[in-house]
Amino acid sequence: MTDLAPETESSGNAKPYSVSELAFALKRTLEDAYGFVRLRGELSKVTHHSNGHVYLTLKDERAAIDGVVWKGSVRGLGVKPQQGLEVIVTGKITSYPAGSRYQIVIETMEAAGVGALLAQLEKLKAKLSGEGLFEPARKLPLPAMPRVVGVITSPTGAVIRDILHRIRDRWPCQVVVWPVVVQGDAAAAQVSAAIRGFCALDPAGPVARPDVLIVARGGGSVEDLWPFNDEGLARTVAACTIPLISAVGHETDTTLIDFVSDRRAPTPTAAAEMATPVLAELKAAVADLGARMHRCGGRVVEDRRARIAHAERALRRVPDLVRLAEQRFDIVSGKLGHALARNAALHERDLVRVASRLSPLLLQRPQTVQRQRLDAVAVRLKPAAERKLERLSERLEALSKLYVSVDPERPLQRGFARVTRQDGSLVRAGADLAHGESVEIKFGDRVTRQAVIDGAGAAPPQPAPPKPAAAKPARPQAKPDAPTQGDLF
């Protein structure tokens, strides 16, 4: 069993093992003795590591053993490891030398029975229900009169024949069948691919996009129907953009996609009835509506005819109404001439009363007053304008003197020069200029010369004491304005 047998007492003291020698010897012993083990137990402490490995613990009521599923074996497991799931696993017993613990390296895993499968299904149902995938508000309504019906089922079973026969009797329309397997490990993936394929069809493409989908399968055991409890298939059904009817198994069979589909049918034949109306019933309903519309139209015509007859009886007194209006018109027209004459006389009397008070003097008097005011204004206007012009001339002369005093070209006439850099900025101190810098010098005759600064420059001279600022020429005082004139008008 091991190559580390202790030496006999005849050879002296026993040879001590190192810890690693003993740990790896025990590891080889376990692997040789238990190279294939089949265990049944409940999963706990399930950890999906980021590197793809799965670490877990198998336990029963009296003992527990650690287990590991390497990344390469995870996809081949029959069930997904979950907390509390009862499973049967196969693998080999080994040890973990660094921690002196033994464990099982799991290669296959399957559910321990129908009870465990149903428990797993209940947990998955609770999870999807908590995400809102079972809510009635998210379910799509079925079309009333579909043009194309898509069927996802096995093409060789009796289910497709029952569906086609029922649709042909009720509502002759186009049926598109997507063949899939409905039992085994590949069933869930193929049904999911068919649903996504129907949803991806272009309405204007060569293959018509269905208005409603039917996922159908005949009855069977829980294990036979188990692919339709797949979580991925349930999420695909929930995300389907086409109304979908679930018809898996018989009336007493229930699968996970029954809860996420838009409608559940007890049998595949019932699904065909849900998806299509009865053409004969629609024709009868249309005929009944046409008859009702005809009867309603007849009643409306009769009602209008009765109202016209009633109005006709009332209109037989039209001559009497016309004669009464003629009589009233004659009375009013007889009074009209006298009323007009009386109105004209009243206006004439008022005009005479007002005309007696009108005379040319009433019009000439305001004209005379306005002419006198205009003459008085004309006499005062000319002197006022002359005084205003004189004040403005004095202000203009003062501004022209001020302009001459601040003219930047005036110092150049006294022998000064203005130095500027190439960018046009003014040089205020010689220390600001660098060796080799180009400058422009402008003289009083408006001639500009180019120059280059030579030498590092001496220390800037001490500034001379500032000269007292020349007193500004007294600003000519404006002549006092003439006395303020009153309003000319």
Buried (B, 14 or more C-beta within 10 A) or exposed (E): EEEBEEEEEEEEEEEEEEEEEBBBBBBBEBBEEBEEBEBEBBBEEBEBEEEEBBBBBBBEEEEEBBBBBEEEBBEEBEBBBBEEBBBBBBBBBBBEBEEEEBBBBBBBBBBBEEEBBEBBBEBBBEEBEEEEBBEEEEBBEBBEEBEBBBBBBBEEBEBBEBBBEBBEBBBEBEBBBBBBBBBEEEBBBBBBBBBEEBBEBEEEEEEBBBBBBBBBBBBBEBEBBBBBBBEEBBBBBBEBEBBBBBBBBEEEBBBBBBBBBBBBBBBBBBBBBBBBBEBEEEEEEEEEEEEEEEEEEEEEEEEEEEEEEEEEEEEEEEEEEEEEEEEEEEEEEEEEEEEEEEEEEEEEEEEEEEEEEEEEEEEEEEEEEEEEEEEEEEEEEEEEEEBEEEEEEEEEEBEEEEEEEEEEEEEBEEEEEBBBBEEEEEBEEEEEBEEEEEBBBBBBEEEEEEEEBEEEEEEEEEEEEEEEEEEEEEEEEEEEEEEEEEEEE
